[in-house]
Amino acid sequence: MNAIVALCHFCELHGPRTLFCTEVLHAPLPQGAGNGDSPGQGEQAEEEEGGIQMSSRIRAHSPAEGASSESSSPGPKKSDMCEGCRSLAAGHPGYISHDKETSIKYVSHQHPNHPQLFSIVRQACVRSLSCEVCPGREGPIFFGDEQHGFVFSHTFFIKDSLARGFQRWYSIIAIMMDRIYLINSWPFLLGKIRGIIDELQGKALKVFETEQFGCPQRAQRMNTAFTPFLHQRNGNAARSLTSLTSDDNLWACLHTSFAWLLKACGSRLTEKLLEGAPTEDTLVQMEKLADLEEESESWDNSEAEEEEKAPVLPEGAEGRELTKCPTDSSLLSDCGNWQPRKLSVFKSLRHMRQVLGAPSFRMLAWHVLMGNQVIWKSRDADLVQSAFEVLRTMLPVGCVRIIPYSNQYEEAYRCNFLGLSPHVQIPSHVLASEFAVVVEAHSAPRSSLHPARCEDDQSLSKYEFVVTSGSPVAADRVGPTILNKMEAALTNQNLSVGVVDQCLICLKEEWMNKVKVLFKFTKVDSRPKEDTQKLLSILGASEEDNVKLLKFWMTGLSKTYKSHLMSTVRSPTASEPRN
């Protein structure tokens, strides 16, 4: 995470000061941080935990080099600092931790070495301890702008028996330029920083109670009430935080905590970048979601009116309405106690091909790709639903219209996937039609029919699947190109199911691009049939089955894409003559 975490203090003599800060370095260390990068050169390894190796950089400075670095440092001069304003001793190079997983370095020192970062941290420190304070002066607050960065600040008090009011004011701030990321990290930062503050306050409280027990300061101050307060402190006002907590390893511990905070906060949230325009499936899904939201709003608006009317349904009407809901138990009265996702399901296209057999599966897949109506009859509604979920992956989202389970036949214009209970009669003209295929699941042993079935279809062994159609697909028929490529992927045992799914996605995208070209060429530009035939030949889709497939898939184009093409045609630039 590209951020800086800092501990700030309000000094009674010098005002707001930055005590300790930790920053992330993706590049080589700055010039003032040391020369060697390996633990054996210029630094000593101290701790390694969670993939982060902590080390304190030790470097010998010559007087001339120390003078030059001090003069060029953006921090305050030594004369403007007291013990309360200073964290690391003079000449201390700071701490550094190496993240071996990401090759990132976390560097801690009193002030950032870069002048611009120093200015940003300095301004955030002043604002966190002066004007940007929450009610009660203790607690978290958010402020910032695009120019100086955005700040999460948590102010708190540390007990000090020698301070005015027996406490000193500190704050821990986290600065970054990404406002959205910082706001989303608010709960995480609040919990972890609050834990660091509680530990500091607990250590200081023990020291405070020990000092008060040995030499109470309240009575002593009351006896010297007329003595000027600043003169009677004898320099004890400028006590360091290590003295207040009685912890000599305080800064090393804070470096570890700040470095872990930066790493953990940067790992908990990730961003996904979508390259290129959204696919047609994505656009269609977004449009369907918008339609559902509009429909739900209209239902909410008319809910009160419907409750007042409360119409009485005629006998049998309730059953017809329930056929639209595949999960209702009344639809599955023949199946006994229905539970979602039983064992009798198809797991993938490869699994379905193994269960149905290669010839039956090819016939079924051909009708699916051509847009013909697929009717599945079974007593097990869960089996029908699983079959449709597998078969719908062969088509674009806009071409899928499913009625999962119904007690009556539905026309083909309403759905191309229809699930029926066994007692439903299918019209004779549908059974004889070349634009429909029927799959019936009968209760019969399948061991004699398909002895070479896969090992994981034990739950399907009680079914006999019969695939019939008024237009059976001949074995020597070439078929659409996408079907041949799909079967080649399914029969290749070297390809896993996940790889086959990705191949199918690529095939659908390839043919949807051809559909877009054909749609613009024929529907938008209104080219003659001769030019259309040339285009189909160029696209490699001049065969009859490929042409039928393209025309059916054209119905699945999103409204967004169609309206975009129409608006482009109506624009003034579209009326220019073609070369």
Beta strands, then each sheet from edge to edge (+ up, - down):
strand 1: 4-11
strand 2: 15-25
strand 3: 43-49
strand 4: 52-57
strand 5: 95-99
strand 6: 104-109
strand 7: 139-145
strand 8: 149-159
strand 9: 167-176
strand 10: 373-377
strand 11: 402-406
strand 12: 417-420
strand 13: 436-443
strand 14: 463-469
sheet 1: 3+ 4- 5+ 6- 2+ 1- 9+ 8- 7+
sheet 2: 11+ 12+ 10+ 13+ 14-
end
